[in-house]
Amino acid sequence: MSDAPLTKDPAESAPLAEDLVVLESVNKHFGALHVLQDINLTIKRGEVVVVIGPSGSGKSTLCRAINRLETIDGGSITIDEKPLPEEGRELARLRADVGMVFQSFNLFAHKTVLQNVTLGPVKVRGISKEEAETKARALLDRVGVGNQADKYPAQLSGGQQQRVAIARALAMEPKVMLFDEPTSALDPEMINEVLEVMQQLAREGMTMVVVTHEMGFARSAANRVVFMADGRIVEEAEPHQFFDNPRSDRAKDFLSKILQH
């Protein structure tokens, strides 16, 4: 795998706000179920925030709310000081700035790997097909699947498909990347190849929100660990603080169960 940067140079001419993603008093219900309860969370530019917690704690809903794949019932979410738009072109523009990698890859089965990666930049960003293909091939090389460009997703392993999905998100040159349990559908031997790409992104300063069960990744790549339970943020801390000395009984109980394995 190449060590060349996965993303463009983040240097900008204008000063940038340090707070990139801000959630204030966010609430979300699914019927009678209160899945997000008064969530307050700020993600700074260049920060890697890993969200962990038991199943059903609201982690994926939180992640999906940040690019409005899930609507919220109350509170506010801003990205780069702009509130989430309701719909239409503004929402499409927001989603171009917020890369999303799902657990199930979500690649277009009838398009080649290269076509999957170039589709967004051509349709949404309006760049030429030639420029999009040049950038796409470079990104596919960076994530270690450059030789798979002309294949279809079904011809790839799960780990390769997920790396293509990461390249596809990066092709939009997003401000922030959201990862919703990106390794949970993978066979164990494929998990590391995906985590390696994510580790490299983190080292390069990509702003990332990662929902995961991979505690090793949380320890090594996160700037901050956010622990959720029952729709609330119970605790947030730097990784060494959280894993070595959790403050809440809920976190202690969770860690005692998962770290035994």
C-alpha positions in Angstrom: 0.0 0.0 0.0 1.3 3.4 -0.9 2.3 5.9 1.7 1.4 8.9 -0.5 -1.3 11.2 0.9 -4.9 10.0 0.4 -6.3 13.5 0.4 -5.6 16.9 -0.9 -3.5 19.4 0.9 -5.7 20.8 3.7 -4.0 24.2 3.6 -6.6 26.9 2.9 -6.1 30.6 2.2 -8.9 31.8 4.5 -8.9 31.0 8.3 -11.1 28.0 9.1 -13.3 27.6 12.1 -11.8 25.1 14.5 -15.2 23.5 15.3 -16.3 21.6 12.2 -19.3 19.5 13.3 -21.4 20.7 16.2 -24.5 18.9 17.6 -26.5 20.8 20.2 -29.4 19.2 22.2 -30.1 16.7 19.4 -33.0 14.4 20.0 -34.4 11.6 17.8 -37.3 9.2 18.3 -38.3 6.1 16.4 -41.9 5.8 17.5 -41.8 5.5 21.3 -38.1 4.8 21.3 -36.0 7.8 22.3 -32.8 6.9 20.4 -30.9 10.1 20.7 -31.4 12.0 24.0 -30.0 15.6 24.3 -26.8 14.9 22.4 -24.2 17.6 22.6 -21.0 16.9 20.7 -18.4 19.1 19.0 -15.9 17.6 16.5 -12.9 19.8 15.7 -11.2 20.1 12.3 -8.7 17.3 12.0 -10.0 15.3 15.0 -10.7 11.6 15.0 -13.7 10.8 17.2 -14.5 7.1 17.8 -18.0 6.4 19.0 -18.4 3.1 20.9 -21.1 1.5 23.0 -23.5 -1.5 23.2 -25.8 -2.4 20.4 -28.9 -0.1 20.4 -27.2 2.8 22.1 -27.8 5.2 19.2 -24.3 5.2 17.7 -25.3 4.6 14.1 -28.2 7.0 14.3 -25.9 9.7 15.6 -23.5 9.1 12.7 -26.3 9.1 10.1 -27.9 12.2 11.5 -24.7 14.2 10.8 -25.4 14.0 7.0 -29.1 13.9 7.4 -29.6 10.3 6.4 -31.7 10.4 9.6 -33.7 13.5 10.4 -33.7 14.8 14.0 -36.7 15.8 16.1 -35.0 18.6 18.0 -31.8 20.5 18.5 -29.4 21.5 15.8 -26.5 20.2 13.8 -24.0 22.5 11.9 -21.2 21.6 9.6 -18.6 24.3 9.0 -20.9 26.8 10.8 -23.8 26.0 8.4 -27.0 24.2 9.6 -28.0 21.0 7.9 -30.2 21.9 4.9 -33.7 20.3 4.7 -33.6 18.9 1.1 -32.7 19.6 -2.5 -29.5 20.9 -3.9 -28.2 22.3 -0.7 -28.5 18.8 0.9 -26.7 17.2 -2.1 -23.9 19.8 -1.6 -23.7 19.0 2.1 -23.5 15.2 1.4 -20.6 16.0 -1.0 -18.8 17.6 1.9 -19.5 14.7 4.3 -18.1 11.4 3.1 -20.0 8.3 4.4 -18.7 4.7 4.6 -21.3 2.1 5.5 -20.9 -1.4 6.9 -22.5 -2.8 3.6 -20.2 -1.0 1.1 -23.2 0.3 -1.0 -21.3 0.1 -4.3 -23.3 0.1 -7.6 -23.1 -3.5 -8.7 -23.6 -2.8 -12.4 -20.7 -0.2 -12.5 -17.0 -1.0 -12.5 -14.8 0.1 -9.5 -13.6 3.1 -11.5 -17.1 4.1 -12.5 -18.2 3.9 -8.8 -15.5 6.2 -7.8 -15.9 8.8 -10.6 -19.7 9.0 -10.6 -19.9 11.6 -7.7 -17.2 13.9 -8.8 -18.6 14.1 -12.3 -22.3 14.3 -11.4 -22.1 16.5 -8.2 -18.8 18.3 -8.4 -19.1 18.8 -12.2 -15.5 17.9 -13.0 -14.6 16.3 -16.4 -14.6 12.5 -16.8 -10.9 12.5 -17.6 -10.0 14.5 -14.5 -12.2 12.3 -12.4 -10.7 9.1 -13.7 -7.1 10.4 -13.1 -8.0 11.2 -9.5 -9.9 8.0 -9.0 -7.1 5.8 -10.2 -4.7 7.7 -7.9 -7.1 7.1 -4.9 -7.5 3.5 -5.8 -3.8 3.1 -5.8 -3.5 4.8 -2.4 -6.0 2.4 -0.8 -4.3 -0.6 -2.4 -6.8 -1.6 -5.1 -5.5 0.2 -8.1 -5.3 -3.1 -10.1 -9.0 -3.7 -9.5 -10.3 -0.5 -11.3 -11.9 -2.3 -14.2 -13.6 -5.1 -12.2 -17.1 -5.1 -10.8 -17.8 -5.1 -7.1 -18.9 -8.7 -7.1 -15.5 -9.7 -8.3 -13.8 -8.2 -5.2 -13.4 -9.4 -1.6 -15.3 -7.6 1.1 -12.1 -5.8 2.3 -11.4 -4.7 -1.3 -15.0 -3.4 -1.7 -14.8 -1.4 1.5 -11.5 0.2 0.4 -13.2 1.1 -2.9 -16.0 2.6 -0.8 -13.5 4.7 1.1 -11.9 5.8 -2.2 -15.3 6.8 -3.5 -16.0 9.0 -0.5 -12.5 10.6 -0.7 -13.0 11.4 -4.4 -15.5 14.0 -3.3 -12.8 15.7 -1.2 -15.0 15.8 1.9 -14.5 18.0 4.9 -15.3 15.1 7.2 -15.6 11.4 6.9 -18.2 9.3 8.7 -17.7 5.6 9.2 -20.6 3.5 10.4 -19.2 0.2 11.6 -17.1 -0.1 8.4 -15.6 -3.5 9.4 -18.6 -5.3 10.9 -19.5 -7.1 7.7 -16.0 -8.2 6.9 -14.3 -11.6 7.5 -11.7 -11.3 10.3 -8.7 -11.4 7.9 -10.0 -8.5 5.9 -10.6 -6.1 8.8 -7.0 -5.0 9.2 -6.6 -4.0 5.5 -9.5 -1.6 6.0 -8.4 -0.3 9.4 -4.9 0.3 7.9 -6.4 2.7 5.3 -8.4 4.5 8.1 -5.3 4.7 10.2 -3.5 6.4 7.4 -6.3 8.9 6.9 -6.2 9.7 10.6 -2.4 10.3 10.4 -3.0 12.7 7.5 -5.4 14.9 9.5 -8.8 13.9 8.0 -11.6 14.8 10.3 -13.3 11.5 11.1 -16.3 10.2 13.1 -16.0 6.4 13.4 -18.6 4.1 14.9 -16.8 0.8 15.5 -16.4 -2.2 17.7 -12.6 -2.2 17.0 -11.1 -1.2 20.3 -7.6 -1.4 19.0 -8.4 1.2 16.4 -10.1 3.4 19.0 -7.0 3.2 21.2 -4.4 3.9 18.5 -6.2 6.3 16.1 -8.7 8.3 18.1 -8.2 11.7 19.6 -11.3 11.2 21.6 -13.5 8.3 22.5 -17.3 8.9 22.9 -19.1 6.2 24.8 -22.9 6.0 24.3 -25.5 4.0 26.1 -29.3 4.2 26.0 -29.3 7.1 23.5 -27.0 9.3 25.6 -23.4 10.2 25.6 -22.3 8.7 29.0 -18.6 9.6 28.8 -16.0 11.1 26.5 -12.3 11.2 27.0 -8.9 10.7 25.4 -8.4 6.9 24.6 -5.8 6.2 27.3 -8.1 7.9 29.9 -11.2 6.0 28.8 -9.7 2.6 28.4 -7.4 2.7 31.4 -9.5 4.6 33.9 -13.2 4.9 32.8 -15.2 7.2 35.1 -18.8 5.8 34.7 -20.0 2.4 35.9 -21.7 1.9 32.6 -18.4 2.3 30.7 -16.6 0.1 33.2 -19.2 -2.7 32.7 -19.0 -2.4 28.9 -15.2 -2.5 28.8 -15.1 -5.5 31.3 -17.3 -7.5 28.9 -15.5 -6.6 25.6 -11.9 -6.5 26.7 -12.1 -10.1 28.1 -12.2 -11.4 24.6 
